[in-house]
């Protein structure tokens, strides 16, 4: 499972490679606001299974690699 910082860095790096801002990538790739995504990645807000899947797909990892057991606890 990735820690919070690793998740955020992987997302930022992918957005940069795609020539997008983090905000645009959050909306386009995950379908949520950047605030919602940041809070969810930090564990302060639940992320749905769909958002977790979109996030993992975007950074090229499996949901299990990114979120570990937390992937089963979707909102």
VEXLOGU-813151 format. One line per field, with one value per residue (C-alpha): residue number from 1; residue in three letters; x, y, z. Coordinates in steps of 0.5 Angstrom, whole numbers. Each point is the difference from the previous one (the first is absolute). Example, Ala and Ser with C-alpha at 12.3 -4.5 7.8 and 13.67 -1.06 7.14 Angstrom:
2
seq: 1_2
type: ALA_SER
east: 25_2
north: -9_7
up: 16_-2
//
This chain:
75
seq: 1_2_3_4_5_6_7_8_9_10_11_12_13_14_15_16_17_18_19_20_21_22_23_24_25_26_27_28_29_30_31_32_33_34_35_36_37_38_39_40_41_42_43_44_45_46_47_48_49_50_51_52_53_54_55_56_57_58_59_60_61_62_63_64_65_66_67_68_69_70_71_72_73_74_75
type: UNK_UNK_UNK_UNK_UNK_UNK_UNK_UNK_UNK_UNK_UNK_UNK_UNK_UNK_UNK_UNK_UNK_UNK_UNK_UNK_UNK_UNK_UNK_UNK_UNK_UNK_UNK_UNK_UNK_UNK_UNK_UNK_UNK_UNK_UNK_UNK_UNK_UNK_UNK_UNK_UNK_UNK_UNK_UNK_UNK_UNK_UNK_UNK_UNK_UNK_UNK_UNK_UNK_UNK_UNK_UNK_UNK_UNK_UNK_UNK_UNK_UNK_UNK_UNK_UNK_UNK_UNK_UNK_UNK_UNK_UNK_UNK_UNK_UNK_UNK
east: 0_2_1_-4_6_2_-7_0_7_-2_-6_4_5_-5_-4_7_1_-6_1_-6_-1_-2_-7_-1_2_-4_-6_1_3_-3_-7_1_3_7_-2_-4_5_6_-5_-1_7_2_-6_-4_-6_-2_1_-5_3_-1_4_5_0_1_6_3_-1_3_6_1_-1_-5_-5_4_7_-3_-5_1_-5_-4_-2_-5_-3_-3_-5
north: 0_7_5_7_4_-6_1_7_0_-5_4_6_-3_-3_6_4_-6_2_7_1_4_-5_4_-2_-7_-1_2_-3_-7_-1_4_4_7_0_2_-7_-4_3_-1_-7_-2_3_-5_6_-1_-7_-1_-4_-7_3_6_-4_-4_6_2_-6_-1_7_-1_-7_-4_-5_2_-5_3_7_0_-7_-3_7_-1_-5_6_4_5
up: 0_-2_6_-1_-3_-5_-2_-1_-3_-5_-2_-1_-4_-5_-1_-1_-5_-3_0_4_7_6_0_-7_1_6_-4_-6_2_7_-1_7_2_2_7_0_-3_5_6_-2_-1_7_3_2_-5_-3_-7_-4_-3_-7_2_3_-6_-5_4_0_-7_-2_4_-3_6_3_5_5_-1_1_6_3_4_0_-7_3_4_-5_2
//
